[in-house]
């Protein structure tokens, strides 16, 4: 797919996704149920999620073989906002996308992964066999999460130590 074809596909995807016709695209039933639990303010984000994974605009692969960078979500949401198809979240788009994706992880809709480039990515949660790239990305994400949890514990311990020292000297 050329760059221009990709841009045209994105525009077509956004236009159809933002129309909000839930019945016009087949999704996995669990996906459909869980996306209804997202807040109304995240409706545009959920529609983009449905359409990038379950339509053939961006990729011809099966949904469980697809994976996207969080920047794909941010870019599509930004385009939808500029076209007047979605409201602005009133904060940084990338932070909003990351928080929304975390909500989808908690609802068991998606799995996070770390792409070869080092950026965070997303794949749909599925019991089916995963591609090697997705399996490696999920493993990298687990390792990165363990490391960040260790770093957080070290910072918390340091803050506790500082608090104890500051209150002990009084």
C-alpha positions in Angstrom: 0.0 0.0 0.0 1.4 3.3 -1.0 1.5 6.3 1.4 -1.4 8.0 -0.5 -3.5 4.8 -0.6 -2.9 4.5 3.2 -4.0 8.1 3.8 -7.1 7.5 1.7 -7.9 4.3 3.6 -7.5 6.2 6.9 -9.9 8.9 5.8 -12.5 6.3 4.6 -12.1 4.4 7.8 -12.7 7.5 9.9 -15.7 8.6 8.0 -17.4 5.2 8.3 -16.3 4.6 11.9 -17.6 7.9 13.1 -21.0 7.4 11.5 -21.6 5.0 14.5 -23.3 2.2 12.6 -22.4 -0.6 15.0 -24.3 -3.2 12.8 -22.3 -2.5 9.6 -19.2 -4.3 10.7 -18.8 -7.8 12.1 -16.9 -7.9 15.4 -16.3 -10.6 17.9 -19.2 -10.7 20.4 -17.0 -10.2 23.4 -15.5 -7.1 21.7 -18.9 -5.7 21.2 -20.1 -6.3 24.8 -16.9 -4.9 26.4 -16.8 -1.7 24.3 -20.2 -0.7 25.7 -18.6 -0.5 29.1 -16.3 2.3 28.0 -17.5 5.9 29.0 -19.5 7.8 26.5 -16.6 10.3 26.2 -14.5 7.5 24.7 -17.1 6.6 22.0 -15.0 7.9 19.1 -11.9 6.1 20.4 -13.9 2.8 20.6 -15.3 3.3 17.1 -11.7 3.8 15.8 -10.6 0.6 17.7 -13.4 -1.4 16.2 -12.7 -0.2 12.7 -9.0 -0.6 12.6 -9.2 -4.2 13.8 -12.3 -5.4 12.1 -12.4 -3.6 8.8 -10.2 -4.2 5.8 -9.3 -0.5 5.3 -5.9 -0.7 6.9 -5.0 -4.4 6.8 -6.3 -7.5 5.1 -5.0 -9.8 7.9 -7.3 -11.5 10.4 -8.0 -9.3 13.5 -5.9 -11.6 15.7 -2.9 -11.1 13.4 -3.1 -7.3 13.4 -1.2 -5.0 15.7 -1.0 -1.3 15.8 1.1 1.3 17.4 -0.5 3.6 19.9 0.6 6.3 17.5 -1.9 4.9 14.9 -4.7 5.4 17.4 -3.5 8.9 18.2 -3.1 9.8 14.6 -6.6 8.6 13.7 -8.2 10.3 16.7 -6.4 13.5 15.8 -7.6 13.3 12.2 -11.2 12.6 13.5 -10.9 15.7 15.7 -9.7 17.9 12.9 -12.5 16.7 10.6 -15.0 17.5 13.3 -16.0 13.9 13.7 -15.0 13.5 17.3 -14.7 15.9 20.3 -11.2 16.8 21.6 -10.5 15.0 24.9 -9.2 18.4 26.3 -5.8 17.0 27.1 -2.7 15.6 25.4 -3.9 13.1 22.7 -1.2 10.6 23.3 -1.8 10.5 27.1 -5.5 10.1 26.4 -4.9 7.2 24.0 -2.6 5.5 26.5 -5.2 5.8 29.3 -8.0 4.6 27.0 -6.0 1.6 25.9 -5.3 0.7 29.6 -9.1 0.8 30.1 -9.4 -1.7 27.2 -6.7 -3.9 28.7 -8.7 -3.9 32.0 -11.8 -4.9 30.1 -9.9 -7.8 28.4 -10.4 -6.4 24.9 -6.8 -5.9 23.9 -3.2 -6.8 25.0 -0.4 -4.3 25.1 2.9 -5.1 23.4 6.2 -3.4 22.7 7.0 -3.2 19.0 10.4 -3.8 17.5 10.8 0.0 17.4 10.4 0.2 21.2 7.0 1.9 21.0 4.0 0.6 22.7 1.5 -1.3 20.5 -1.8 -3.0 20.7 -3.2 -6.4 19.6 -6.6 -7.7 20.0 -7.0 -10.3 22.8 -7.6 -13.7 21.3 -7.3 -17.3 22.3 -6.1 -18.2 18.8 -2.4 -18.8 17.9 -0.5 -15.5 17.6 2.1 -14.5 15.1 5.7 -14.5 16.2 5.9 -10.7 16.2 2.9 -10.4 18.5 4.2 -13.1 20.9 7.6 -11.4 21.1 6.0 -8.0 21.6 3.8 -9.2 24.4 6.9 -10.7 26.1 8.8 -7.4 25.7 5.8 -5.6 27.3 5.7 -8.0 30.3 9.5 -7.5 30.8 9.1 -3.7 30.5 6.2 -3.7 33.0 8.2 -5.8 35.5 11.1 -3.4 35.2 8.8 -0.3 35.6 7.2 -1.9 38.7 10.6 -2.4 40.2 11.6 1.2 39.5 8.3 2.4 41.0 8.9 0.4 44.2 12.4 1.8 44.5 11.0 5.4 44.2 8.3 4.7 46.7 10.8 3.3 49.2 13.0 6.3 48.7 10.0 8.6 49.3 9.1 6.7 52.4 12.7 7.0 53.7 12.7 10.7 53.0 9.3 11.1 54.8 10.6 9.2 57.8 13.8 11.2 58.0 11.9 14.5 57.7 9.4 13.6 60.4 12.0 12.1 62.7 14.1 15.3 62.9 11.1 17.3 64.2 
